[in-house]
């Protein structure tokens, strides 16, 4: 009952979430960000940290409990099937952006992926293409803009969504409104329900990242920002990356967080830090 109530709340308030997102993008676009240096990529940090805190509250109160309930109620094969279904829809966006970037070989491969999974894979519920050794790629309109020389602009945290930039935020709007097949569902309520399930599926896939962020840094906001910017740069340049994608539910090579086990072996060196603020005062004592 708790899970149903939470899902109903998300569905009923999806319109307000969309309005909140549009207002945030509008405010960000009004701030002059042209000519930002690499070291000044977060001029909106004050606003971003506020939205980051808001997202944390929403996540802890609603999104994470719903995602955990979703994974507890549904069997693994059903969760995997739903995830494959949404990934297959996401591949349609990749194909279109392949074409916009004139990546002919990738466009052919990704089109074949969509066709195989949509037919043999029963509307994408089974990822037949990957089972046969095929590669899933990700392209979006933000990457397309970057491919044609448009810079990131200011770093931006979007309500309910998370890390982005002005360029990627604009790309997200184009992908969502014009390229995503879900946007062409005529019935508004059905479309919103499909969107909410997609959001739950994405959050369920990323349950372990909360622990990663909390353990990785004294400042999770800065860690998430730097990781996101590096990840997006790698995607635009078609580089291989194993970093976390906070926006995508597609399966990645990133290993789930596992608590470190105590090391019982004797180290060769012990690092002793003096109680000062500078790291340069560290001394190394060799046991050899």
Residue pairs with C-beta under 8 A, 6 or more apart in sequence:
2 65
2 69
3 66
3 69
3 70
3 73
6 62
6 65
6 66
6 69
7 66
7 196
7 200
9 62
10 62
10 66
10 196
10 199
10 200
11 189
11 192
11 193
11 196
14 192
14 195
14 196
15 192
17 159
17 160
20 159
20 160
21 158
21 159
21 160
21 161
24 51
24 156
24 158
24 159
25 156
25 158
25 169
25 170
25 173
27 47
28 44
28 47
28 154
28 156
28 166
28 169
29 166
31 43
31 44
31 154
33 43
33 44
33 153
33 154
33 166
36 43
36 151
36 153
36 154
41 152
41 154
41 155
41 229
42 48
42 154
42 155
42 225
43 154
44 154
44 155
44 156
45 155
47 157
48 155
48 156
48 157
48 221
48 225
49 157
49 221
51 157
51 158
51 159
52 157
52 221
52 224
54 159
55 157
55 159
55 160
55 162
58 160
59 203
59 210
63 199
63 203
64 203
64 207
64 210
66 200
66 203
67 200
67 203
67 204
67 207
68 204
68 207
70 79
70 200
70 201
70 204
71 79
71 204
71 207
74 82
79 201
79 204
81 125
81 126
82 197
82 201
83 201
83 205
83 249
83 251
84 117
84 121
84 124
84 125
84 126
84 127
85 123
85 124
85 125
86 124
86 198
86 201
86 202
86 249
87 124
87 127
87 136
87 249
87 250
87 251
88 114
88 117
88 118
88 121
88 123
88 124
88 127
89 124
89 180
89 181
89 182
90 138
90 248
90 249
90 250
91 110
91 113
91 114
91 117
91 136
92 114
92 179
92 180
92 181
93 139
93 140
93 141
93 175
93 179
93 180
94 110
94 137
94 138
94 139
94 140
95 107
95 110
95 111
95 114
96 179
97 139
97 140
97 141
97 143
97 144
97 179
98 104
98 106
98 107
98 110
98 139
99 107
100 141
100 144
101 139
101 143
101 144
101 147
101 148
103 139
106 137
106 139
109 134
109 135
109 137
110 137
110 139
112 129
113 129
113 134
113 136
116 128
116 129
116 134
117 124
117 126
117 127
117 128
117 129
118 124
120 126
120 128
121 127
121 128
121 129
127 136
129 136
130 136
136 250
136 251
138 235
138 245
138 248
138 250
140 168
140 171
140 172
140 175
141 170
141 171
141 172
141 174
141 175
141 179
142 165
142 167
142 168
142 169
142 170
142 171
142 172
142 175
142 232
143 171
143 232
143 235
143 236
144 171
145 167
145 170
145 171
146 152
146 167
146 232
146 236
147 236
150 167
151 167
152 165
152 166
152 167
152 168
152 229
152 232
153 165
153 166
153 167
154 165
154 166
155 163
155 164
155 165
155 225
155 228
155 229
156 163
156 164
156 165
156 166
156 168
156 169
157 163
157 164
158 164
158 169
158 172
161 172
161 247
162 224
162 246
162 247
163 224
163 225
163 228
163 246
163 247
164 172
164 228
164 247
165 229
165 232
168 232
176 183
177 183
182 191
182 194
182 195
182 198
183 191
185 191
185 194
198 249
201 249
202 247
202 248
202 249
205 249
205 251
206 246
206 249
208 256
208 257
209 244
209 246
209 257
211 257
212 244
212 257
213 220
213 223
213 224
214 220
215 257
216 223
217 223
224 246
227 243
227 244
228 246
230 241
230 243
231 241
231 243
231 244
231 245
234 240
234 241
234 243
235 241
242 252
242 253
242 254
243 254
244 252
244 254
245 252
266 287
267 287
268 286
268 287
268 288
269 284
269 285
269 286
269 287
270 284
270 285
270 287
271 282
271 283
271 284
271 285
272 282
272 283
272 284
272 285
273 279
273 281
273 282
273 283
274 281
274 282
274 283
